[in-house]
Amino acid sequence: MWCLRTGRGGLFTLGLLLGMSAQAVTVEGLRLWPAPDHTRLVFDLDGPVQHSLFTLADPQRVVIDLNAADITAALPTLSKSSEAVVKDIRYAKRGQTDLRVVLDLSRPVKAKSFSLKPQGEYGYRLVLDLEYDTGPAAPIKSPPKELPMAPHPRDVVIAIDAGHGGDDSGALGRKGTREKDVVLKIAKYLETLVNQQPGMKAVMIRQGDYFISLHQRVEKAREAQADLFVSIHADAFNDRRAKGSSVFVLSEHGASSQVARFLADSENNSDLVGGVSLDDKDDLLKRVLVDMVRNSTIEDSHNIAKYLLKGLRQVNSLHKGRVEQAGFRVLKAPDIPSVLIETAFISNPSEEAKLRNAAHQEGFAKAIFKGIVTYFKQNPPPDTRMAELWQKKQRLAIRDNPSRS
């Protein structure tokens, strides 16, 4: 073994000095999650890695250099669709130690990356997000100034949020049922029902198997100017006997039960982003106004949740006979009534069987829809088609029975 002798007679092995350099990290897995406005590539690693990232044009490419790294992973299967952003993935050694991964793209992207430490079932990960425009916005045609247009009544917008997705599979049943899969199916059934209802329109927060942060879910609902945000889940508890459906609204002062606290902690761990940030937290007036809006929103959420509980009671037992409250980050939009539905406990064997069954999935969707439509028929926003329909119904009722006026 090579060695160096110091002036004081101490020995330092060259091998020790070399051992201080970074050991090779292995890429053990590569997973691709396409979404409508971004594509995520996840590197599963056996240790932390240093990396660099840059993009190239003509043709469009993203290059990721991983320092002191090898790869044993199989490349993910790529979509053959003409709309697919990633057309090819290739890699090669760069020098003696480094690994270069190249993504051939079909369009320009904004690329960003970040590392994740081990959490849950996952070890070290390197995440690459490719963000892109979904298409040019349609030009807005201004009406002639001399002919002002009266505003047309709009649809009631229901934002439907299927919990989890992508790497975040949510709770897992004993038979391998993944929460992210069953809630997406229920959400799609609900989307169909809402879009079939005159005066209503559904906006899906997640349309496929990909990850969206809690903050982004809230922002997507706000961008859609939703009248209601419904987040659908099927969580687990540490007691397999726990069963029944629940409806939650936001609480900023503690959870209403032990289970509510447990579930909120579980859901909030989906990512580290939550709540609504204000640009100026010292602006007292702004804080007072937001608190006023939030208090009104929580009250509306609570009223809607009561109707949802009535609907769910017809397809499943209720875990609690009342609306529960907990600090779910995904419910923190200050200006949109928001509810989180635990359709059933995936940790309960009998309820897991229901969640796996297509007929029961549709049944949960119908129950949720019934609660939504019943509430909005009785409390339609004033500028909507549902308000017009409600007013017309009232006028007809008075005409047919004048004594009601």
C-alpha positions in Angstrom: 0.0 0.0 0.0 1.3 3.4 -0.9 2.0 5.6 2.1 3.3 9.1 3.0 5.5 9.8 6.0 5.1 13.1 7.8 7.8 15.0 9.5 6.4 13.9 12.9 6.6 10.2 12.0 2.8 9.8 11.5 1.6 7.6 8.7 -1.2 8.5 6.3 -2.2 5.9 3.8 -2.9 7.0 0.3 -5.8 4.7 0.3 -7.4 6.6 3.2 -7.0 9.9 1.2 -8.6 8.3 -1.8 -11.4 6.9 0.3 -12.3 10.4 1.2 -13.5 11.0 -2.4 -17.1 10.3 -3.3 -18.0 6.6 -3.8 -20.0 5.7 -6.8 -23.7 6.1 -6.5 -25.9 3.6 -8.4 -29.1 4.6 -10.3 -31.3 1.7 -9.4 -34.5 2.8 -11.0 -35.9 5.3 -13.5 -39.6 6.3 -13.5 -41.4 8.6 -15.8 -44.7 10.4 -14.8 -46.3 12.4 -17.7 -48.8 15.1 -16.7 -50.8 17.6 -18.8 -48.4 20.5 -18.1 -45.2 18.8 -17.0 -43.3 15.5 -17.0 -41.4 14.1 -14.0 -38.5 11.8 -14.2 -37.4 10.2 -10.9 -34.0 8.6 -10.4 -34.0 6.0 -7.6 -30.5 6.0 -6.0 -28.7 4.0 -3.4 -27.2 7.2 -1.9 -27.0 11.0 -2.3 -25.5 12.3 -5.5 -24.2 15.6 -6.8 -25.5 16.6 -10.3 -25.7 19.4 -12.8 -28.4 20.1 -15.4 -28.6 22.1 -18.6 -30.7 22.3 -21.8 -29.8 22.3 -25.5 -31.7 23.4 -28.6 -31.8 22.3 -32.2 -32.7 19.6 -31.4 -34.3 20.1 -27.9 -32.5 18.1 -25.2 -32.0 18.1 -21.4 -28.7 16.8 -20.1 -28.2 15.6 -16.5 -24.6 14.9 -15.3 -24.4 12.7 -12.2 -21.0 12.8 -10.4 -19.4 9.5 -9.6 -22.4 7.4 -10.7 -23.3 4.2 -12.4 -26.6 2.9 -13.7 -28.2 -0.6 -13.4 -31.8 0.6 -14.0 -33.9 -0.3 -17.0 -35.1 2.6 -19.0 -38.8 3.5 -18.6 -41.2 2.7 -21.5 -41.8 5.8 -23.5 -45.2 6.8 -25.0 -45.3 6.7 -28.8 -47.9 9.4 -28.8 -47.2 12.5 -31.0 -47.9 14.6 -27.9 -45.3 12.9 -25.7 -42.6 15.3 -24.6 -39.8 12.8 -23.9 -39.0 11.0 -27.2 -35.9 9.1 -26.1 -33.7 8.6 -23.0 -30.0 7.6 -23.4 -27.0 7.6 -21.2 -23.2 7.1 -21.3 -20.2 7.3 -19.1 -18.6 10.7 -19.0 -14.9 10.4 -18.1 -14.0 7.6 -15.8 -16.5 8.1 -13.1 -19.5 10.3 -14.1 -22.8 9.4 -15.8 -24.5 11.6 -18.4 -28.2 11.1 -19.1 -29.7 12.8 -22.1 -33.4 13.3 -22.8 -34.5 14.0 -26.4 -37.5 16.2 -26.4 -40.3 17.1 -28.8 -40.7 20.7 -27.5 -38.9 23.3 -25.4 -39.2 22.8 -21.7 -38.3 24.6 -18.5 -36.2 22.0 -16.5 -35.6 22.0 -12.8 -34.3 19.3 -10.4 -34.0 18.6 -6.7 -32.9 15.8 -4.4 -35.0 13.9 -1.9 -33.8 12.1 1.2 -35.2 8.7 2.1 -38.9 8.8 3.1 -41.4 6.0 3.6 -40.9 3.3 1.0 -38.4 5.3 -1.0 -34.7 5.8 -0.6 -32.6 8.6 -2.1 -34.2 10.2 -5.2 -33.2 12.8 -7.8 -36.3 14.4 -9.3 -36.3 16.1 -12.7 -39.4 18.2 -13.6 -39.9 19.3 -17.2 -42.5 22.1 -17.4 -44.0 23.2 -20.7 -46.9 25.2 -22.2 -50.0 23.2 -23.0 -50.7 25.4 -26.0 -51.2 29.0 -27.1 -54.0 30.8 -25.3 -57.0 31.6 -27.4 -57.1 35.3 -28.3 -59.6 37.3 -26.3 -61.9 39.3 -28.5 -63.2 42.5 -26.9 -66.8 43.4 -27.7 -67.5 46.7 -29.5 -67.6 49.5 -27.0 -70.9 50.8 -28.3 -72.5 47.4 -27.8 -71.7 46.3 -24.2 -72.5 42.7 -23.7 -74.6 41.6 -20.7 -72.8 38.9 -18.7 -74.1 35.4 -19.3 -74.8 33.2 -16.4 -72.0 30.8 -15.8 -71.8 27.2 -14.6 -71.1 26.2 -11.0 -67.5 24.9 -11.1 -66.7 21.9 -9.0 -62.9 21.2 -8.6 -62.5 17.4 -8.1 -59.2 16.4 -6.5 -58.2 12.8 -6.5 -55.7 12.5 -3.7 -52.0 11.4 -4.1 -50.6 10.2 -7.5 -47.3 9.4 -9.1 -44.6 8.5 -6.5 -47.1 9.3 -3.7 -49.3 6.2 -3.8 -51.2 7.1 -0.6 -52.4 4.4 1.7 -52.1 0.7 0.8 -54.6 -2.1 1.5 -53.7 -5.6 2.6 -54.5 -6.8 -1.0 -52.2 -4.3 -2.5 -55.0 -1.7 -3.3 -53.4 1.7 -3.8 -55.3 4.7 -2.6 -54.2 6.9 -5.6 -55.8 4.4 -8.0 -59.2 3.9 -6.4 -59.8 7.6 -5.7 -58.9 8.6 -9.2 -61.6 6.1 -10.5 -64.2 7.6 -8.1 -63.2 11.1 -9.1 -63.7 10.2 -12.8 -67.2 8.8 -12.1 -67.9 12.1 -10.2 -66.6 14.2 -13.1 -69.1 12.5 -15.5 -72.0 13.0 -13.2 -71.2 16.7 -12.6 -70.8 17.4 -16.3 -74.1 15.8 -17.1 -75.9 18.1 -14.6 -77.2 21.3 -16.3 -75.5 24.4 -14.9 -72.5 22.5 -13.6 -69.0 21.9 -14.8 -66.2 19.7 -13.4 -62.5 20.6 -13.3 -60.2 17.7 -12.6 -57.2 18.6 -10.5 -55.4 15.3 -11.4 -56.4 13.5 -14.5 -53.9 10.7 -14.4 -51.2 9.0 -12.4 -48.8 11.8 -11.6 -47.9 13.9 -8.6 -49.3 17.4 -7.8 -48.2 19.2 -4.6 -50.8 20.2 -2.1 -50.1 23.9 -2.8 -50.6 23.3 -6.6 -53.9 21.5 -6.0 -55.3 24.6 -4.2 -53.9 26.9 -6.9 -55.4 24.9 -9.7 -58.8 25.2 -8.0 -58.4 28.9 -7.6 -57.3 29.3 -11.2 -60.5 27.6 -12.3 -62.5 29.9 -10.1 -64.1 26.9 -8.5 -67.2 27.2 -6.3 -66.3 24.1 -4.4 -63.1 22.0 -3.9 -63.7 18.3 -3.2 -60.7 16.2 -2.3 -61.3 12.5 -2.4 -59.3 10.0 -0.3 -59.4 6.4 1.1 -57.0 6.5 3.9 -55.7 4.0 6.5 -55.6 3.9 10.3 -53.4 1.9 12.6 -56.5 0.0 13.8 -57.9 -2.3 11.1 -61.3 -2.2 12.7 -61.7 1.5 11.8 -64.4 1.9 9.2 -66.9 4.2 7.7 -67.0 7.3 5.5 -66.1 10.8 6.8 -66.2 14.4 5.6 -63.7 16.9 6.8 -63.5 20.7 6.7 -60.6 22.9 7.8 -59.8 23.5 11.4 -57.0 25.8 12.4 -57.5 25.1 16.1 -57.0 21.4 16.4 -58.6 18.2 15.1 -62.0 17.0 16.2 -60.9 13.5 17.0 -57.8 11.2 17.3 -58.6 9.7 13.8 -59.0 13.2 12.3 -55.6 14.2 13.7 -54.0 11.0 12.4 -55.4 11.3 8.9 -54.5 15.0 8.6 -50.9 14.3 9.7 -50.8 11.5 7.1 -52.2 13.6 4.2 -50.0 16.6 5.1 -46.9 14.5 4.7 -47.6 14.2 1.0 -45.3 17.2 0.6 -43.9 20.0 2.7 -45.9 22.8 1.0 -49.2 23.9 2.4 -51.3 26.9 3.4 -51.8 30.2 1.7 -48.8 32.6 1.8 -49.3 36.3 1.7 -46.7 38.7 0.2 -46.9 41.0 3.2 -47.6 39.2 6.4 -47.3 42.4 8.4 -50.2 44.0 6.6 -52.9 44.0 9.3 -55.7 44.9 7.1 -54.9 42.2 4.6 -54.8 39.6 7.4 -58.2 40.8 8.8 -59.8 40.6 5.4 -58.4 37.1 4.7 -59.6 35.9 8.1 -63.1 37.3 7.4 -63.2 35.5 4.0 -61.7 32.3 5.5 -64.3 32.2 8.3 -67.1 32.6 5.8 -65.5 29.9 3.6 -65.2 27.4 6.5 -68.9 28.0 7.4 -69.9 27.3 3.8 -67.7 24.3 3.7 -69.4 23.0 6.9 -72.8 23.4 5.4 -71.9 21.6 2.2 -70.2 18.8 4.2 -73.5 18.1 5.9 -75.2 17.4 2.6 -72.3 15.1 1.6 -72.6 13.1 4.8 -76.3 12.5 4.1 -75.4 11.2 0.6 -72.6 9.0 1.9 -74.8 7.5 4.6 -76.8 5.8 1.8 -73.8 3.8 0.5 -71.6 3.2 3.5 -71.6 3.4 7.3 -70.3 6.7 8.7 -67.2 6.8 10.8 -68.7 9.7 12.7 -72.3 11.0 12.5 -71.0 14.6 12.2 -68.7 16.7 10.1 -65.1 16.5 11.4 -62.4 19.1 11.4 -58.7 18.9 11.0 -55.7 20.9 9.7 -55.6 19.5 6.2 -53.2 21.7 4.1 -55.2 20.9 0.9 -58.3 22.6 2.4 -56.6 25.9 3.0 -57.8 28.0 0.0 -59.1 31.1 1.8 -61.8 31.9 -0.7 -63.2 28.4 -1.9 -65.4 26.2 0.2 -63.4 23.0 0.6 -64.1 19.5 1.8 -62.1 16.4 2.1 -63.9 13.1 1.9 -62.6 9.8 3.3 -64.7 7.4 1.2 -63.7 4.4 3.3 -60.8 2.9 5.2 -58.5 1.0 2.8 -57.0 -0.6 5.9 -60.3 -2.3 6.7 -60.5 -5.6 4.7 -64.3 -5.3 4.0 -64.0 -1.6 3.0 -60.9 -2.4 0.8 -63.1 -4.9 -1.0 -65.7 -2.1 -1.7 -63.0 0.3 -2.9 -61.8 -2.3 -5.4 -65.3 -2.9 -6.8 -66.3 -0.7 -9.8 -70.0 -0.7 -8.7 -69.1 0.6 -5.3 -66.7 3.2 -6.7 -69.6 4.5 -8.8 -71.8 4.4 -5.8 -69.5 6.6 -3.8 -69.4 9.0 -6.7 -73.2 9.2 -6.9 -73.4 9.8 -3.2 -70.9 12.6 -3.3 -72.7 14.1 -6.4 -76.1 13.9 -4.7 -74.8 16.0 -1.8 -73.2 18.5 -4.1 -76.2 19.0 -6.4 -78.6 19.2 -3.5 -76.7 21.9 -1.8 -76.2 24.1 -4.9 -79.8 23.7 -6.0 -80.8 25.3 -2.7 -77.8 27.7 -2.5 -76.8 28.6 -6.0 -74.2 31.4 -6.6 -76.2 34.4 -7.9 -74.4 34.7 -11.2 -74.9 31.1 -12.3 -77.3 29.1 -14.5 -78.4 27.2 -11.4 -79.6 30.4 -9.8 -81.6 31.2 -13.0 -83.1 27.7 -12.9 -83.9 28.1 -9.2 -85.5 31.5 -9.7 -87.6 30.1 -12.6 -88.7 27.2 -10.5 -89.7 29.6 -7.7 -91.7 31.8 -10.2 -93.5 28.7 -11.5 -94.3 27.6 -8.0 -95.8 31.0 -7.1 -97.8 31.1 -10.4 -99.3 27.6 -9.7 -99.8 28.4 -6.0 -100.2 32.2 -5.4 -100.7 31.7 -1.7 -96.9 30.8 -1.5 -96.0 34.4 -2.4 
